[in-house]
Amino acid sequence: MARLWLARARRLALDVIVLWLLRLASRRLPWSYLLRHIWPFYQRVRAPTSEGLAMAEEQFVIAPRSGTNEHKIICPKPADFLRIKSADKLPNLTLDFPVEQGTLSRQVSVCSEDAADADLLRQHARIGDHKLVLVLVGLPARGKSCITRHLQRYLSFDGFGVRVFNVGDHRRKVLGAGQGAEFFDPANKAGQALRQQVAFACFEELLGWLTSNADAHVGIFDATNTTEERRAALLRRCKNVAGIRVAFLESICTDQAVLQKNYEMKLKNNDYKDWDPDAARKDFMERAEKYEAQYETIEETEDGGQISFMKILNCGAKTVQRHCEGFLVSKVGGYLLNMHIQERVIYLSRHGESTDNAAGKLGGDSLLTKAGMEYANRLRDFMWSRLGWDKPSSLWDMLCQEDEEKRPGWLLVTSQMRRSRMTARPLLADADFVAKSGMRRVHTALLNEISAGIYDGYSVARLQKEAPDECEARRRNKLQYRYPKGESYLDVAQRIRPVLMEIEQERRPVLMIAHQAVLRLVLAFFHGTCLEEAPDLVVPLHTVLQLTITAHGCNVEFVPLGFGSDRFRSCEDMSALGALDSNTTSPP
């Protein structure tokens, strides 16, 4: 408030000085003429420029009032932008008035000096955006639930609040499990009425969650929704809710091999618990046939020709999109272009021990120690065994005689830091291996370690002694905290997103050699861990994390390669490997 009154006083003083100078320069002009003609011209010149208005648009911050669902917008008045050149000098005015529930909020990084206002700065608004209701469409066992898991993982990592509302789970919760195929027969009016009631009760729960939570952005309605009548009813319901955008996502699967795997997964749910396998399969196939008898694919003519929809064929082989403009919808559509369900393996490894590791320093760009180089050699041997390079050379020669497209291949990705590239050096030393294995190399600064800013090169003890407030601020909120002139975990998550999308669409094995903070976020992305837990994930030194990604999830296997460990011994218990993480290059 003091800054506001000071700015007003300065403007008033400027106005008085300008009037007095005009009066001295124009002694023959009366005051009435100056006020009637010269003063309005001065006010137009004094008005804020388009640059100032653009700065104003970026200064909007929205936050919930403490203990309520109401909101307040904090923004400067346009007149306050006169002659202001930098955004950090902008005065803020607080205007309390209702805001529609559709306003989006996302997490933002917070510097230590802003820690007292963290509750206000936590919400970063996108004024005018709508929350998204994503309605799944498709026959049973067509991969709808698989797609929802991938989307939830992707959008959650991007900082959005996402929740899946599965009608099948809701039905089993309300009516109990074990309904046979006759329950899903369209001729069974009683069963159809119950299914309709359960579906819309689940949909009301979705709308209630979206409209009552400021951190809720995308509600995914996972159900068959195979008729135009059902989809029209959902659209009519959503038109009565302000700030809601509806888009449909239809999954079509014609690949018999994929369908057979999906059928096997369906027979494992609670509907067929304790059933005879043959009887369960027969019942499920009858249920699918009953849905198929009334199945109506999405047409462009629905909703008066304004329907927004995406169609995905065989889990990524082909996609069709219509009326998918908009922030959230375009993010969903863009991710679907990179998604596939082919099983693949990703190996994550921190660089070998560096001299800064041994000295207990943060950051830096130091070289590897002797122990670090030994780990680099062990990592080479490990990858050789995983890629089959230890097989007889005649087998590799035979494989390489095939067409180039059929050759085995893999991707090596490292950061630009010297310790990471030194760790990869033994893999690159054998030119024969590089050529015949089909290695593709990518060295990118996008994977560099999180920057500690002005505290780069500090030891942990020195940092705690000289900047205890910084340590405490980061301890309170490790995800959002940003070091002075450095980065936060959220900054790194934004930085590495292009690399993640590149790896997401890869079908070949991938080895990523990077740093602790970066690999924590990569692990969180593929494993589906929420961002809040990412800074505390265990990524031990001298250990390979083997991620096996399938259509139904991600399995993480730890393979220690350090001294005193059995050769290529695997382990899946994170807590058992926590002691290996004693040396770290990221801030505490």
C-alpha distance (Angstrom), angle and dihedral (degrees) to the residues before:
residue distance angle dihedral
M1 . . .
A2 3.83 . .
R3 3.80 90.3 .
L4 3.81 89.5 51.7
W5 3.82 94.3 53.4
L6 3.80 90.6 44.7
A7 3.82 90.8 53.9
R8 3.81 90.6 49.3
A9 3.80 91.6 50.1
R10 3.78 91.1 51.2
R11 3.81 91.9 51.2
L12 3.80 91.7 48.5
A13 3.80 91.0 50.3
L14 3.81 89.6 49.6
D15 3.80 90.9 51.5
V16 3.82 92.4 51.2
I17 3.83 92.5 48.1
V18 3.80 92.6 49.3
L19 3.81 91.7 49.7
W20 3.79 92.2 48.8
L21 3.84 92.4 49.2
L22 3.79 90.5 49.5
R23 3.77 89.6 50.3
L24 3.83 92.2 51.0
A25 3.81 91.8 47.0
S26 3.77 93.1 47.7
R27 3.81 106.5 38.2
R28 3.77 91.0 156.6
L29 3.83 92.6 57.7
P30 3.78 117.2 85.0
W31 3.85 121.6 -128.2
S32 3.80 90.1 -112.9
Y33 3.82 91.2 60.0
L34 3.83 91.9 48.3
L35 3.80 92.8 51.2
R36 3.81 92.9 45.0
H37 3.85 99.9 46.6
I38 3.84 115.2 7.8
W39 3.82 97.6 41.0
P40 3.87 96.2 56.5
F41 3.83 89.1 50.3
Y42 3.82 90.5 51.5
Q43 3.80 90.4 49.7
R44 3.82 90.9 54.1
V45 3.81 90.9 50.7
R46 3.79 88.7 46.2
A47 3.84 92.7 54.2
P48 3.82 117.6 110.4
T49 3.79 117.0 -88.5
S50 3.78 126.3 -125.4
E51 3.80 87.7 -102.5
G52 3.77 89.4 57.5
L53 3.79 91.6 49.5
A54 3.79 90.3 50.5
M55 3.80 88.0 53.2
A56 3.78 88.7 50.3
E57 3.79 91.6 55.3
E58 3.79 90.1 56.0
Q59 3.80 93.3 49.4
F60 3.80 96.2 66.4
V61 3.80 112.2 117.7
I62 3.78 123.5 178.3
A63 3.78 124.6 -163.4
P64 3.81 136.4 165.0
R65 3.76 118.0 -108.6
S66 3.75 112.3 -109.3
G67 3.81 111.0 -86.4
T68 3.82 96.0 1.1
N69 3.79 140.6 83.5
E70 3.81 91.0 -129.0
H71 3.79 120.6 104.2
K72 3.76 138.8 -148.1
I73 3.78 128.1 -154.5
I74 3.78 118.7 -138.8
C75 3.78 112.1 -158.0
P76 3.80 139.5 143.4
K77 3.79 121.6 -115.3
P78 3.81 115.5 -107.7
A79 3.81 90.3 -118.4
D80 3.82 89.6 61.5
F81 3.83 91.4 68.8
L82 3.79 95.9 72.5
R83 3.81 110.6 133.0
I84 3.83 91.9 -14.3
K85 3.78 110.3 138.8
S86 3.82 103.7 178.3
A87 3.77 128.9 49.9
D88 3.80 94.2 -135.4
K89 3.83 90.0 68.8
L90 3.79 95.3 55.8
P91 3.80 117.3 123.2
N92 3.81 116.2 -130.5
L93 3.80 127.0 -138.8
T94 3.78 122.0 -167.3
L95 3.80 116.6 -137.4
D96 3.80 116.7 -176.8
F97 3.78 115.0 -152.0
P98 3.84 136.6 126.1
V99 3.80 118.9 -79.2
E100 3.79 123.5 -158.5
Q101 3.78 113.8 -102.9
G102 3.81 91.1 -122.9
T103 3.81 93.1 76.9
L104 3.79 111.1 118.5
S105 3.77 123.8 -130.5
R106 3.78 128.6 -167.6
Q107 3.78 136.6 179.0
V108 3.79 118.5 -91.8
S109 3.78 132.6 -169.7
V110 3.80 117.8 -97.8
C111 3.81 125.5 -153.6
S112 3.78 120.3 -141.6
E113 3.81 93.7 -106.0
D114 3.81 88.9 56.2
A115 3.80 94.5 51.6
A116 3.80 92.6 106.5
D117 3.81 89.6 58.0
A118 3.81 95.4 42.3
D119 3.80 92.8 116.0
L120 3.81 90.4 57.6
L121 3.79 96.9 41.6
R122 3.80 94.1 46.3
Q123 3.81 91.1 84.9
H124 3.80 116.1 66.7
A125 3.78 110.5 -171.6
R126 3.75 130.9 -143.4
I127 3.78 99.9 -163.3
G128 3.81 113.5 -146.0
D129 3.80 97.6 19.0
H130 3.79 119.1 124.9
K131 3.74 128.8 -138.1
L132 3.77 113.8 -111.6
V133 3.79 131.7 -120.9
L134 3.80 107.0 -165.7
V135 3.82 110.4 -163.9
L136 3.81 116.8 -161.6
V137 3.81 118.9 -143.2
G138 3.79 128.0 -169.7
L139 3.77 148.7 91.7
P140 3.81 120.3 -74.7
A141 3.83 116.5 -76.2
R142 3.82 93.6 19.2
G143 3.80 95.4 123.2
K144 3.82 99.7 -95.6
S145 3.81 94.6 135.0
C146 3.80 90.7 46.0
I147 3.80 90.3 54.3
T148 3.81 92.0 48.3
R149 3.81 91.3 53.3
H150 3.81 91.3 51.9
L151 3.81 92.2 47.1
Q152 3.78 93.2 46.8
R153 3.80 90.4 51.2
Y154 3.80 92.8 49.0
L155 3.81 98.6 44.5
S156 3.80 93.5 43.1
F157 3.80 90.4 54.5
D158 3.81 87.9 51.3
G159 3.80 89.2 59.8
F160 3.81 100.0 -102.2
G161 3.77 125.8 132.4
V162 3.81 106.1 -117.7
R163 3.79 130.1 176.1
V164 3.80 131.5 176.2
F165 3.81 119.4 -140.9
N166 3.80 108.3 -162.1
V167 3.80 114.3 -164.6
G168 3.80 92.7 -159.3
D169 3.80 91.4 57.1
H170 3.80 89.7 45.6
R171 3.82 90.9 51.5
R172 3.79 92.3 50.1
K173 3.79 89.5 48.8
V174 3.83 94.4 50.3
L175 3.80 103.2 32.2
G176 3.76 100.9 21.7
A177 3.80 127.9 -115.9
G178 3.78 129.0 -74.9
Q179 3.82 104.8 63.2
G180 3.80 109.8 159.7
A181 3.79 129.1 -136.5
E182 3.81 92.3 -87.9
F183 3.82 89.2 66.6
F184 3.83 89.0 64.6
D185 3.81 95.2 46.8
P186 3.86 110.3 121.6
A187 3.82 87.6 -141.1
N188 3.82 89.3 61.0
K189 3.82 97.9 88.4
A190 3.80 94.6 -178.8
G191 3.80 91.9 50.5
Q192 3.79 91.8 45.3
A193 3.81 91.2 51.7
L194 3.81 90.9 50.9
R195 3.80 92.5 48.4
Q196 3.80 90.4 48.8
Q197 3.78 91.3 49.8
V198 3.80 93.3 48.3
A199 3.81 92.6 46.8
F200 3.80 94.6 52.1
A201 3.80 92.1 43.6
C202 3.81 87.8 55.8
F203 3.82 89.9 46.9
E204 3.81 91.6 51.6
E205 3.79 88.3 52.3
L206 3.81 88.6 54.0
L207 3.82 92.8 50.3
G208 3.79 91.3 46.6
W209 3.79 91.1 52.7
L210 3.82 92.8 48.3
T211 3.79 96.5 47.2
S212 3.80 98.7 41.5
N213 3.82 100.2 45.7
A214 3.78 122.5 69.6
D215 3.81 90.2 -159.2
A216 3.83 93.9 52.4
H217 3.80 113.8 101.6
V218 3.81 111.5 151.3
G219 3.80 126.7 33.7
I220 3.81 114.5 -170.4
F221 3.82 115.3 -155.0
D222 3.80 104.9 -155.8
A223 3.82 108.4 -164.3
T224 3.80 139.0 110.4
N225 3.85 97.0 -100.7
T226 3.80 87.4 176.2
T227 3.82 99.4 159.8
E228 3.78 130.2 72.9
E229 3.80 88.9 -133.5
R230 3.82 92.1 59.6
R231 3.80 92.8 47.4
A232 3.81 91.8 48.6
A233 3.81 90.3 52.1
L234 3.82 90.7 52.3
L235 3.79 90.9 50.1
R236 3.80 92.4 50.0
R237 3.79 90.6 51.5
C238 3.80 93.4 50.4
K239 3.80 93.4 49.6
N240 3.81 87.4 68.4
V241 3.82 91.3 58.6
A242 3.80 118.6 78.8
G243 3.80 119.9 -133.8
I244 3.83 95.9 20.5
R245 3.80 125.6 128.0
V246 3.84 119.3 -167.1
A247 3.79 125.4 -153.4
F248 3.80 129.5 169.4
L249 3.78 126.5 -139.3
E250 3.80 116.2 -164.0
S251 3.80 120.3 -164.9
I252 3.80 116.2 -155.8
C253 3.79 120.9 -175.5
T254 3.82 125.0 -175.5
D255 3.81 98.3 156.7
Q256 3.80 105.4 111.4
A257 3.81 93.6 -158.2
V258 3.80 90.7 55.2
L259 3.80 91.5 44.6
Q260 3.80 92.2 53.6
K261 3.81 90.7 52.9
N262 3.80 90.2 47.9
Y263 3.80 91.2 50.7
E264 3.80 90.2 53.8
M265 3.81 90.5 51.7
K266 3.82 91.7 48.6
L267 3.80 91.3 54.2
K268 3.82 88.9 60.5
N269 3.82 96.2 63.0
N270 3.79 123.7 99.7
D271 3.82 93.8 -96.0
Y272 3.81 89.0 74.4
K273 3.76 100.6 33.7
D274 3.84 110.6 141.8
W275 3.82 90.7 5.7
D276 3.77 122.1 135.0
P277 3.86 105.8 -101.3
D278 3.79 94.7 -126.0
A279 3.81 93.0 46.2
A280 3.81 90.6 47.2
R281 3.79 92.9 51.5
K282 3.81 92.1 47.8
D283 3.81 91.9 49.0
F284 3.79 93.2 48.3
M285 3.81 92.8 49.5
E286 3.81 89.1 51.7
R287 3.81 89.6 50.5
A288 3.82 90.9 51.2
E289 3.81 91.2 49.7
K290 3.81 91.1 53.1
Y291 3.81 90.8 52.8
E292 3.79 91.1 45.9
A293 3.80 91.3 54.0
Q294 3.82 90.7 65.1
Y295 3.82 98.5 30.0
E296 3.83 115.3 134.9
T297 3.79 117.1 -177.5
I298 3.80 118.4 -138.9
E299 3.81 113.5 -86.1
E300 3.79 129.2 -162.2
T301 3.81 90.6 -122.6
E302 3.81 94.1 67.2
D303 3.81 119.1 109.4
G304 3.80 90.5 19.4
G305 3.80 91.4 -57.4
Q306 3.83 92.3 -58.8
I307 3.80 99.1 100.0
S308 3.81 117.0 132.6
F309 3.78 112.6 -143.0
M310 3.78 145.4 154.4
K311 3.78 126.3 -157.4
I312 3.77 122.9 -159.5
L313 3.81 121.0 -167.5
N314 3.81 121.3 -152.7
C315 3.83 93.1 -12.5
G316 3.78 97.5 -60.9
A317 3.81 107.0 -16.0
K318 3.81 89.2 112.6
T319 3.79 135.3 2.0
V320 3.80 132.7 -164.5
Q321 3.81 122.8 -167.1
R322 3.80 132.2 -175.9
H323 3.81 129.9 179.5
C324 3.80 90.8 -4.0
E325 3.78 97.7 144.4
G326 3.79 117.6 131.9
F327 3.78 136.2 77.5
L328 3.80 103.5 -84.9
V329 3.80 97.5 31.4
S330 3.80 91.9 51.1
K331 3.81 90.3 50.9
V332 3.80 89.9 54.4
G333 3.80 92.0 46.4
G334 3.79 92.4 47.7
Y335 3.79 92.9 51.8
L336 3.81 92.2 50.0
L337 3.81 88.4 60.5
N338 3.83 89.5 61.9
M339 3.80 99.1 39.2
H340 3.81 124.3 104.8
I341 3.81 135.3 154.6
Q342 3.79 101.1 -138.4
E343 3.81 110.8 130.3
R344 3.79 112.3 -110.5
V345 3.80 141.1 164.7
I346 3.80 128.2 -127.1
Y347 3.81 120.8 -169.8
L348 3.81 117.1 -155.9
S349 3.78 121.4 -165.9
R350 3.75 135.7 168.8
H351 3.78 116.2 -136.0
G352 3.78 118.2 -93.0
E353 3.78 120.2 -87.8
S354 3.82 111.2 -63.9
T355 3.79 130.2 -157.3
D356 3.81 89.2 -105.7
N357 3.81 88.5 53.1
A358 3.78 90.0 53.6
A359 3.81 91.0 48.2
G360 3.81 92.6 47.2
K361 3.82 93.9 -119.5
L362 3.80 127.9 148.7
G363 3.79 123.4 -120.3
G364 3.78 118.1 -24.0
D365 3.80 128.8 133.3
S366 3.78 101.6 -105.2
L367 3.79 131.8 155.0
L368 3.78 128.4 -103.9
T369 3.77 123.6 -88.6
K370 3.79 123.2 -130.6
A371 3.81 88.7 -92.9
G372 3.80 89.5 50.7
M373 3.81 92.2 53.1
E374 3.79 90.2 48.4
Y375 3.80 88.7 54.6
A376 3.82 89.9 49.9
N377 3.81 89.3 56.9
R378 3.80 91.4 47.7
L379 3.80 90.0 49.5
R380 3.81 89.1 53.7
D381 3.82 91.0 51.9
F382 3.80 90.1 47.4
M383 3.80 93.4 53.0
W384 3.78 91.4 45.3
S385 3.80 89.3 56.4
R386 3.81 93.5 45.8
L387 3.81 93.3 48.1
G388 3.79 93.5 44.9
W389 3.80 96.1 -114.9
D390 3.81 88.7 137.1
K391 3.84 88.6 66.8
P392 3.83 118.6 102.1
S393 3.79 111.8 -69.7
S394 3.80 90.4 -124.5
L395 3.81 89.6 68.2
W396 3.80 91.7 52.6
D397 3.79 91.4 46.8
M398 3.81 89.5 52.6
L399 3.80 91.8 50.0
C400 3.77 92.7 49.0
Q401 3.80 91.6 53.7
E402 3.81 89.1 66.2
D403 3.78 124.0 88.1
E404 3.78 114.4 -62.3
E405 3.81 91.7 -116.2
K406 3.80 90.2 58.5
R407 3.78 96.3 49.4
P408 3.80 116.9 113.3
G409 3.78 111.1 -102.7
W410 3.78 141.6 175.1
L411 3.80 140.4 -176.8
L412 3.81 127.0 -117.9
V413 3.81 114.5 -163.2
T414 3.80 123.8 -179.0
S415 3.77 137.9 163.5
Q416 3.80 122.4 -109.9
M417 3.81 93.4 -109.6
R418 3.80 114.6 115.0
R419 3.80 94.7 -125.2
S420 3.81 91.1 56.9
R421 3.79 94.9 47.7
M422 3.79 91.2 46.8
T423 3.81 88.7 54.0
A424 3.81 89.2 55.0
R425 3.81 94.3 45.0
P426 3.86 97.3 91.7
L427 3.82 89.1 54.7
L428 3.80 90.3 54.3
A429 3.80 96.4 43.5
D430 3.81 94.2 79.3
A431 3.80 104.6 71.2
D432 3.81 91.6 -174.1
F433 3.81 91.0 56.4
V434 3.81 92.4 46.5
A435 3.80 92.3 52.1
K436 3.79 100.6 41.1
S437 3.80 97.3 40.2
G438 3.82 91.4 55.1
M439 3.80 93.7 -124.4
R440 3.79 117.3 -173.5
R441 3.81 113.4 -161.9
V442 3.80 126.7 -151.9
H443 3.82 122.5 177.6
T444 3.80 110.7 -177.3
A445 3.80 136.0 169.8
L446 3.81 87.9 -143.2
L447 3.81 86.6 83.0
N448 3.81 96.2 50.7
E449 3.79 117.0 128.7
I450 3.80 121.3 -86.5
S451 3.80 109.6 -83.4
A452 3.80 117.7 -116.7
G453 3.81 89.5 -161.5
I454 3.77 114.7 -154.1
Y455 3.80 89.7 2.1
D456 3.80 95.0 60.2
G457 3.79 108.5 133.0
Y458 3.81 94.5 22.8
S459 3.77 120.0 130.8
V460 3.79 117.5 -125.4
A461 3.81 91.4 -112.4
R462 3.80 92.6 50.6
L463 3.76 91.8 47.7
Q464 3.78 92.8 51.1
K465 3.80 90.2 48.3
E466 3.81 99.3 45.7
A467 3.82 100.6 31.9
P468 3.80 109.8 27.5
D469 3.81 90.9 151.9
E470 3.81 90.4 57.8
C471 3.80 91.4 50.4
E472 3.79 91.5 49.3
A473 3.81 93.2 47.4
R474 3.79 90.9 51.3
R475 3.77 92.0 45.5
R476 3.82 90.2 55.5
N477 3.80 94.4 51.0
K478 3.77 113.5 9.0
L479 3.80 93.4 169.1
Q480 3.81 98.7 55.7
Y481 3.79 101.1 28.0
R482 3.80 114.2 112.3
Y483 3.80 122.2 -164.0
P484 3.83 116.0 -129.0
K485 3.82 105.1 -83.3
G486 3.80 87.4 -4.7
E487 3.78 138.9 88.9
S488 3.78 141.3 -88.8
Y489 3.78 128.4 -142.5
L490 3.81 87.6 -102.2
D491 3.80 89.8 55.4
V492 3.80 90.5 52.1
A493 3.82 91.1 47.5
Q494 3.80 89.5 56.0
R495 3.80 91.2 45.4
I496 3.80 97.3 52.6
R497 3.83 96.4 43.7
P498 3.85 94.9 98.7
V499 3.81 89.8 53.6
L500 3.81 91.2 48.6
M501 3.80 91.4 52.6
E502 3.80 90.0 49.5
I503 3.81 91.3 52.2
E504 3.82 92.2 42.2
Q505 3.79 91.1 64.9
E506 3.83 94.4 43.1
R507 3.79 118.7 110.0
R508 3.79 96.0 -177.0
P509 3.83 125.2 82.0
V510 3.81 113.6 -82.9
L511 3.81 129.9 -154.8
M512 3.80 114.8 -165.5
I513 3.81 118.6 -169.6
A514 3.79 109.5 -170.5
H515 3.81 142.1 117.6
Q516 3.78 138.3 -62.3
A517 3.82 100.7 -99.6
V518 3.80 92.5 42.3
L519 3.80 93.9 48.5
R520 3.80 91.6 47.3
L521 3.80 88.6 59.7
V522 3.80 93.3 43.5
L523 3.81 89.8 51.3
A524 3.81 90.6 48.1
F525 3.81 91.4 51.4
F526 3.79 97.2 52.0
H527 3.80 96.6 35.2
G528 3.80 93.4 48.1
T529 3.82 95.2 -120.1
C530 3.81 115.0 158.9
L531 3.80 116.6 -108.4
E532 3.80 92.9 -116.1
E533 3.82 90.1 64.6
A534 3.81 96.7 41.3
P535 3.85 97.5 87.8
D536 3.82 89.9 58.6
L537 3.81 98.7 48.7
V538 3.80 115.7 123.4
V539 3.82 114.3 -113.2
P540 3.82 105.2 165.1
L541 3.78 125.2 -154.9
H542 3.82 116.4 -107.7
T543 3.81 91.6 16.7
V544 3.80 131.0 113.0
L545 3.80 118.4 -139.8
Q546 3.79 108.9 -149.8
L547 3.81 111.6 -158.0
T548 3.79 114.9 -165.1
I549 3.80 106.9 -166.3
T550 3.78 120.1 -163.0
A551 3.78 135.3 166.3
H552 3.79 90.2 -90.4
G553 3.79 103.4 44.4
C554 3.79 148.3 -53.1
N555 3.80 125.7 -74.5
V556 3.82 116.8 -156.8
E557 3.79 120.2 -153.6
F558 3.82 123.3 -176.2
V559 3.82 117.0 -144.5
P560 3.84 112.6 -173.7
L561 3.79 114.0 -151.5
G562 3.80 98.4 173.2
F563 3.77 128.7 114.9
G564 3.77 116.1 -66.5
S565 3.81 93.8 22.9
D566 3.77 125.2 115.8
R567 3.77 113.5 -102.7
F568 3.82 109.0 -83.4
R569 3.81 92.6 -17.7
S570 3.82 109.7 172.3
C571 3.77 126.9 -143.4
E572 3.81 132.6 179.0
D573 3.82 98.6 -169.8
M574 3.82 109.5 99.7
S575 3.82 94.4 -169.7
A576 3.79 91.5 55.8
L577 3.80 89.9 59.2
G578 3.77 98.5 44.6
A579 3.81 92.2 100.3
L580 3.80 90.1 62.5
D581 3.80 89.2 65.6
S582 3.79 95.4 73.3
N583 3.81 94.4 116.5
T584 3.79 114.6 62.8
T585 3.79 136.9 168.6
S586 3.78 98.0 -167.5
P587 3.82 122.6 85.0
P588 3.83 114.8 -85.2
